[in-house]
Amino acid sequence: MKRYDKEFKEQALILSDEIGVKKTSEQLGVLYCTLAEWRKQRTRKTIIRPKDTKESNDEVTRLIKENAELKKANSILKDALGFFVEDRKR
């Protein structure tokens, strides 16, 4: 199994962000699945999990309410669109 140093991996990831995984793997001679795995590992490491605080809970609650309002607005707009389409057909 071939080993790559940290600097090579970082440069490969930067290149893959710019030109894509397939082209990078072809240019560098790295297996596609290896490069894809490096990208997954990088993504897992960069995920920031919010602390369980009152502020984050309040934010989640606010976003849930906002999401419900937007779904309701979308439903109303869909109904209105259906009404106008029916009106134009007559």
C-alpha distances in whole Angstrom, upper triangle without the diagonal:
4,7,10,13,16,18,16,15,19,20,18,20,23,23,22,25,27,26,24,20,20,22,19,16,18,19,16,14,12,12,15,14,11,14,17,15,15,19,20,19,21,24,23,24,27,29,32,34,38,39,42,45,48,47,44,46,49,47,45,49,50,47,48,51,51,48,51,54,52,51,55,55,53,55,58,57,56,59,61,59,60,64,64,62,65,68,67,67,70
4,7,10,13,15,13,12,16,17,15,17,20,20,19,22,24,23,22,18,19,20,17,14,16,16,13,11,9,10,14,13,10,13,16,15,14,18,19,18,19,23,23,23,25,28,31,33,37,39,41,44,48,47,44,46,49,46,45,48,49,47,48,51,50,48,51,53,51,51,55,55,53,55,58,57,56,59,61,59,60,63,63,62,65,67,66,66,70
4,7,10,12,10,10,14,15,14,15,18,19,18,21,23,23,22,19,20,20,17,15,17,17,14,13,11,12,15,14,11,12,16,14,13,16,18,16,17,21,21,20,23,26,28,31,34,36,39,42,45,44,41,44,46,44,43,47,47,45,46,49,48,47,50,52,50,50,54,54,52,54,57,56,55,59,60,58,60,63,63,62,65,67,66,67,70
4,7,8,6,7,10,11,10,12,15,15,16,18,20,20,19,17,18,18,15,13,16,15,11,12,10,12,14,14,11,11,14,13,11,14,16,15,15,19,20,19,21,24,27,29,33,35,38,40,44,42,40,42,45,42,41,45,46,43,44,48,47,45,48,50,48,48,52,52,50,52,55,54,53,57,58,57,58,61,61,60,63,65,64,65,69
4,6,5,6,9,10,11,13,15,16,17,19,20,21,21,18,20,20,17,16,18,17,14,15,13,15,17,17,13,13,16,15,12,15,17,15,15,19,19,18,20,23,25,28,31,33,36,39,42,41,38,41,43,41,40,44,45,42,44,47,46,45,48,50,48,48,52,52,50,53,56,55,54,58,59,57,59,62,62,61,64,66,65,66,70
4,5,5,6,9,10,11,12,14,15,17,19,20,19,18,20,20,16,16,19,18,15,16,14,16,18,17,14,13,15,14,11,13,15,13,12,16,17,15,16,20,22,25,28,30,33,35,39,37,35,38,40,38,37,41,41,39,41,44,43,42,45,47,45,46,49,49,48,50,53,52,52,55,56,55,57,60,60,59,62,64,63,64,68
4,5,5,6,9,10,11,12,14,15,17,18,19,17,20,19,15,16,19,17,14,16,14,17,18,19,15,14,17,16,13,14,17,15,14,17,19,17,18,21,23,27,29,31,35,37,40,38,36,39,41,38,38,42,42,40,42,45,44,42,46,47,45,46,50,50,48,51,53,52,52,55,56,55,57,60,59,59,62,64,63,64,67
4,5,5,6,9,10,10,12,14,15,16,16,15,17,16,12,12,15,13,10,12,11,14,15,16,13,11,14,14,11,13,16,15,14,17,19,18,19,22,25,28,31,33,37,39,42,40,38,41,43,40,39,43,43,41,43,46,44,43,46,48,45,46,50,50,48,50,53,51,51,55,56,54,56,59,59,58,61,63,62,63,66
4,5,5,6,9,10,10,12,14,15,14,13,15,15,11,11,15,14,11,12,10,12,13,13,10,8,11,11,8,10,13,11,10,14,15,14,16,19,22,25,28,30,33,36,39,37,35,37,39,37,36,40,40,37,39,42,41,39,43,45,42,43,46,46,44,47,50,48,48,52,53,51,53,56,56,55,58,60,59,60,63
4,5,5,6,9,10,11,13,14,14,13,16,16,12,13,17,15,13,15,13,15,15,16,13,11,13,13,9,10,13,12,9,13,15,13,14,17,20,23,26,29,32,34,37,35,32,35,37,34,34,38,38,35,37,41,39,38,41,43,40,41,45,45,43,46,48,47,47,50,51,50,52,55,54,54,57,59,58,59,62
4,5,5,6,9,10,11,12,13,12,15,14,10,12,15,12,10,14,12,15,15,17,14,11,14,15,11,12,15,15,13,15,18,17,17,20,23,26,29,32,35,37,40,38,35,38,40,37,37,40,40,37,40,43,41,39,43,44,42,43,46,46,44,47,49,47,47,51,52,50,52,55,54,54,57,59,57,59,62
4,5,5,6,9,10,10,10,9,11,11,7,8,11,10,8,11,9,12,11,13,11,8,11,12,9,10,13,13,12,15,17,17,17,20,23,26,29,32,35,38,40,38,36,38,40,37,36,40,40,37,39,42,40,39,42,43,41,41,45,45,43,45,48,46,46,50,50,48,50,54,53,52,55,57,56,57,60
4,5,5,6,9,10,9,8,12,12,9,10,13,13,11,14,11,13,12,13,11,8,9,10,8,7,11,11,9,11,14,14,14,17,20,23,26,29,32,34,37,35,32,35,36,33,33,36,36,33,35,38,36,35,38,40,37,38,42,41,39,42,45,43,43,46,47,45,47,51,50,49,52,54,53,54,58
4,5,5,7,9,10,10,13,12,10,12,15,13,12,16,14,16,15,16,15,11,12,14,11,10,14,14,11,13,16,16,15,18,20,24,26,29,33,34,37,35,32,35,36,33,33,37,36,33,35,38,36,35,39,40,37,38,42,41,39,42,44,42,42,46,47,45,47,50,49,49,52,54,53,54,57
4,5,5,6,7,8,11,9,6,10,12,10,10,13,12,15,13,16,14,11,12,15,12,11,15,16,14,16,19,19,18,21,24,27,30,33,36,38,40,38,35,38,39,36,36,39,39,36,38,41,38,37,40,41,39,39,43,42,40,43,45,43,43,47,47,45,47,50,50,49,52,54,52,53,57
4,5,5,4,5,8,8,5,8,11,10,10,13,11,13,11,13,12,8,9,12,10,9,12,14,12,14,17,17,17,19,22,26,28,32,34,37,39,37,34,36,38,35,34,37,37,34,36,38,36,34,38,39,36,37,40,40,38,40,43,41,40,44,45,43,45,48,47,46,49,51,50,51,54
4,6,6,7,11,11,9,12,14,14,14,17,15,16,14,15,15,11,11,14,12,9,13,14,12,12,16,16,15,17,20,23,26,29,32,34,36,34,31,34,35,31,31,34,34,31,33,35,33,32,35,36,33,34,38,37,35,38,40,38,38,42,42,40,42,45,45,44,47,49,48,49,52
4,6,9,11,10,9,13,14,13,14,17,16,18,15,18,17,14,14,17,15,13,16,18,16,16,20,20,18,21,23,27,29,32,35,37,39,36,34,36,38,34,34,37,36,33,35,38,35,34,37,38,35,36,39,38,36,39,41,39,39,43,43,41,43,46,45,44,47,49,48,49,52
4,7,8,6,7,10,11,10,12,15,15,16,13,16,16,13,13,17,16,14,17,19,17,18,21,22,21,23,26,29,32,35,38,40,42,39,37,39,40,37,36,39,39,35,37,40,37,35,39,40,36,37,40,39,37,40,42,40,39,43,44,41,43,46,45,44,47,49,47,48,52
4,6,6,6,9,10,11,12,14,13,13,10,13,14,10,10,14,13,11,14,17,15,16,19,20,19,21,24,27,30,34,36,38,40,38,35,37,39,35,34,38,37,34,35,38,36,34,37,38,35,35,39,38,35,38,41,39,38,42,42,40,42,45,44,43,46,48,47,47,51
4,6,5,6,9,10,10,12,10,10,7,9,10,7,7,11,10,9,12,14,14,14,17,19,19,21,24,27,30,33,36,38,40,38,35,37,39,36,35,38,38,34,36,39,37,35,38,39,36,36,40,40,37,39,42,40,39,43,44,42,43,47,46,45,48,50,49,49,53
4,5,5,6,9,10,10,10,9,6,10,11,9,9,13,13,12,15,17,17,18,21,22,23,24,28,30,34,37,39,42,44,42,39,41,42,39,38,41,41,37,39,42,40,37,40,42,39,38,42,42,39,41,44,42,41,44,45,43,44,48,47,45,48,51,49,49,53
4,5,5,6,9,10,10,11,9,13,13,11,12,15,15,14,17,20,19,20,23,24,24,26,29,32,35,39,41,43,46,44,40,43,44,41,40,43,43,39,41,44,41,39,42,44,40,40,44,43,41,43,46,43,42,46,47,44,46,49,48,47,50,52,50,51,54
4,5,5,6,8,8,9,8,12,11,8,10,13,12,12,16,17,16,18,21,21,22,24,27,30,33,37,39,42,44,42,39,41,43,40,39,42,42,39,40,43,41,39,42,44,41,41,45,44,42,44,47,45,44,48,48,46,48,51,50,49,52,54,52,53,57
4,6,5,6,5,6,5,9,9,7,9,12,12,12,15,17,17,18,21,22,22,25,28,31,34,37,40,42,45,43,40,42,44,41,40,43,43,40,41,44,43,40,44,45,42,42,46,46,43,45,48,46,45,49,50,48,49,52,52,50,53,56,54,54,58
4,6,5,7,8,8,12,12,11,13,16,15,16,19,20,20,22,25,26,26,28,32,35,38,41,43,46,49,47,44,46,48,44,43,47,46,43,44,47,45,43,46,48,45,45,48,48,45,47,50,48,47,50,51,49,50,54,53,51,54,56,55,55,59
4,6,8,10,11,14,14,12,15,17,16,17,20,21,21,23,25,26,26,29,32,35,38,41,44,46,49,47,44,46,48,45,44,47,47,44,45,48,46,44,47,49,46,46,50,49,46,49,51,49,48,52,53,50,52,55,54,53,56,58,56,57,60
4,5,9,10,13,12,10,13,15,14,15,18,19,19,21,24,24,24,27,30,33,37,40,42,45,48,46,43,45,47,44,43,47,47,44,45,48,46,44,48,49,46,46,50,50,47,50,53,51,50,53,54,52,54,57,56,55,58,60,58,59,63
4,7,9,12,11,10,13,15,15,16,19,20,20,22,24,25,26,29,32,35,38,41,44,46,49,48,44,47,49,46,45,48,48,45,46,50,48,46,49,51,48,48,51,51,48,51,54,52,51,54,56,53,54,58,57,56,59,61,59,60,63
4,6,8,7,7,10,11,11,13,15,16,17,19,21,22,23,25,29,31,35,38,40,43,46,44,41,43,46,43,41,45,45,42,43,47,45,43,46,48,45,45,49,49,46,49,52,50,49,52,54,51,53,56,56,54,57,60,58,58,62
4,5,5,6,9,10,11,13,15,16,17,19,20,22,23,25,29,31,35,37,40,43,45,44,41,43,45,42,41,44,45,41,42,46,44,42,45,47,44,44,47,47,45,47,50,48,47,51,52,50,51,54,54,52,55,58,57,57,60
4,5,5,6,9,10,11,12,14,16,17,19,20,21,23,27,29,33,35,38,41,43,42,38,40,42,39,38,41,42,38,39,42,41,38,41,43,40,40,44,44,41,43,46,45,43,47,48,46,47,51,50,49,51,54,53,53,57
4,5,5,6,9,10,10,12,14,15,16,18,20,21,25,27,31,33,35,38,41,40,37,38,41,38,36,39,40,37,37,41,40,37,40,42,40,39,43,43,40,42,46,44,43,46,48,46,47,50,50,49,51,54,53,53,57
4,5,5,6,9,10,11,12,14,15,17,19,21,24,26,30,32,35,38,41,40,36,38,41,38,36,40,41,37,38,42,41,38,41,43,41,41,44,45,42,44,48,46,45,49,50,48,49,53,53,51,54,57,56,56,60
4,5,5,6,9,10,11,13,14,16,17,19,22,25,28,31,34,37,39,38,35,37,39,36,35,38,39,36,37,40,39,36,40,42,39,39,43,43,40,43,46,44,43,47,48,46,48,51,51,50,52,55,54,54,58
4,5,5,6,9,10,11,13,14,16,17,21,23,26,29,32,34,37,36,32,34,36,33,32,35,36,33,34,37,36,33,36,38,36,35,39,40,37,39,42,41,40,43,45,43,44,48,48,46,49,52,51,51,55
4,5,5,6,9,10,11,12,14,16,19,21,25,28,30,33,36,35,31,33,36,33,31,35,36,33,33,37,36,34,37,39,37,36,40,41,38,40,44,43,42,45,47,45,46,50,50,49,51,54,53,53,57
4,5,5,6,9,10,11,12,15,18,21,24,27,29,32,35,34,31,33,35,32,31,35,36,33,34,37,36,34,37,39,37,37,41,41,39,42,45,43,43,46,48,46,48,51,51,50,53,55,54,55,59
4,5,5,6,9,10,11,13,16,19,22,25,28,30,33,32,28,30,33,30,29,32,33,30,31,34,33,31,34,36,34,34,38,38,36,38,41,40,39,43,44,43,44,47,47,46,49,52,51,52,55
4,5,5,6,9,10,11,15,17,20,23,25,28,31,30,26,28,31,28,26,30,31,28,29,32,31,29,32,34,32,32,36,36,34,37,40,39,38,41,43,42,43,46,47,46,48,51,50,51,54
4,5,5,6,9,10,14,16,20,22,24,27,30,29,26,28,31,28,27,31,32,29,30,34,33,31,34,36,34,34,38,39,37,39,42,42,41,44,46,45,46,49,50,49,52,54,54,54,58
4,5,5,6,9,12,15,18,21,24,26,29,28,25,27,30,27,26,30,30,28,29,33,32,30,33,35,33,34,37,38,36,39,42,41,40,44,45,44,46,49,49,48,51,53,53,54,57
4,5,5,6,10,13,16,19,22,24,27,25,22,24,27,24,23,26,27,24,26,29,28,26,30,32,30,30,34,34,32,35,38,37,37,40,42,40,42,45,45,45,48,50,49,50,54
4,6,6,9,11,15,17,19,22,25,24,21,23,26,23,22,26,27,24,25,29,28,26,30,32,30,31,34,35,34,36,39,38,38,41,43,42,43,46,47,46,49,51,51,52,55
4,6,8,11,14,16,19,22,25,24,21,23,26,24,23,27,28,25,27,30,30,28,32,34,32,33,36,37,36,38,41,40,41,44,45,44,46,49,49,49,52,54,54,55,58
4,6,9,12,15,18,20,23,22,19,22,24,21,21,25,25,23,25,28,27,26,29,31,30,31,34,34,33,36,39,38,38,42,43,42,44,47,47,47,50,52,51,53,56
4,6,10,13,15,18,21,19,16,18,21,18,17,21,22,20,21,25,24,23,26,28,27,28,31,32,31,33,36,35,36,39,40,40,41,44,45,45,47,49,49,51,54
4,6,9,12,14,17,16,13,16,18,16,15,19,20,18,20,23,23,22,25,27,26,27,31,31,31,33,36,36,36,39,40,40,42,45,45,46,48,50,50,52,55
4,6,9,12,15,14,11,13,16,14,13,17,18,17,18,21,21,21,24,26,26,26,29,30,30,32,35,35,36,38,40,40,42,44,45,45,48,50,50,52,54
4,6,8,11,10,7,10,12,11,11,14,16,15,16,19,20,20,22,24,24,26,28,29,29,32,34,34,35,38,39,39,41,44,45,45,48,49,50,51,54
4,6,9,9,7,9,12,12,12,15,17,17,18,21,22,22,24,26,27,28,30,32,32,34,36,37,38,40,42,42,44,46,47,48,50,52,53,54,57
4,7,8,6,7,11,11,11,13,15,16,17,19,21,21,23,25,26,27,29,31,31,33,35,36,37,39,41,42,43,45,47,48,49,51,52,54,56
4,5,5,6,9,10,11,12,14,15,17,19,20,21,23,25,26,27,29,30,32,33,35,36,37,39,41,42,44,45,47,48,50,51,52,54,56
4,6,5,6,9,10,10,12,14,15,17,18,20,21,23,24,26,27,29,30,32,33,35,36,38,39,40,42,44,45,46,48,50,51,53,55
4,5,5,6,9,10,10,12,14,15,16,18,20,21,22,24,26,27,28,30,32,33,34,36,37,39,41,42,43,45,47,48,49,51,53
4,5,5,6,9,10,10,12,14,15,16,18,20,21,22,24,25,27,28,30,31,33,35,36,37,39,41,42,43,45,46,47,49,51
4,5,5,6,9,10,11,12,14,15,17,19,20,21,23,24,26,27,29,30,32,33,35,36,38,39,41,42,44,45,47,48,51
4,5,5,6,9,10,11,12,14,16,17,18,20,21,23,24,26,27,29,30,32,33,35,36,38,39,41,42,44,45,47,49
4,5,5,6,9,10,10,12,14,15,16,18,20,21,22,24,26,27,28,30,31,32,34,36,37,38,41,42,43,45,47
4,5,5,6,9,10,10,12,14,15,16,18,20,21,22,24,26,27,29,30,31,33,35,36,37,39,41,42,43,46
4,5,5,6,9,10,11,13,14,15,17,19,20,21,23,25,26,27,29,30,32,34,35,36,38,39,41,43,45
4,5,5,6,9,10,11,12,14,15,17,18,20,21,23,24,26,27,28,30,32,33,35,36,38,39,41,43
4,5,5,6,9,10,10,12,14,15,16,18,20,21,22,24,25,26,28,30,31,32,35,36,37,39,41
4,5,5,6,9,10,11,12,14,15,17,19,20,21,23,25,26,27,29,30,32,33,35,36,38,40
4,5,5,6,9,10,11,12,14,15,17,19,20,21,23,24,26,27,29,30,32,33,35,37,39
4,5,5,6,9,10,11,12,14,15,16,18,20,21,22,24,26,27,28,30,32,33,35,37
4,5,5,6,9,10,10,12,14,15,16,18,20,21,23,24,26,27,29,30,32,33,35
4,5,5,6,9,10,11,13,14,15,17,19,20,21,23,25,26,27,29,31,32,34
4,5,5,6,9,10,11,12,14,15,17,18,20,21,23,24,26,27,29,31,32
4,5,5,6,9,10,10,12,14,15,16,18,20,21,22,24,26,27,29,31
4,5,5,6,9,10,11,12,14,15,17,18,20,21,23,24,26,27,29
4,5,5,6,9,10,11,12,14,16,17,19,20,21,23,25,26,28
4,5,5,6,9,10,11,12,14,15,17,18,20,21,23,25,26
4,5,5,6,9,10,10,12,14,15,16,18,20,21,23,25
4,5,5,6,9,10,11,12,14,15,17,19,20,22,23
4,5,5,6,9,10,11,12,14,15,17,19,20,22
4,5,5,6,9,10,11,12,14,15,16,18,20
4,5,5,6,9,10,11,12,14,15,17,19
4,5,5,6,9,10,11,12,14,16,17
4,5,5,6,9,10,11,12,14,16
4,5,5,6,9,10,11,13,15
4,6,5,6,9,10,11,13
4,6,5,6,9,10,11
4,5,5,6,9,10
4,5,5,6,9
4,6,5,7
4,6,6
4,5
4
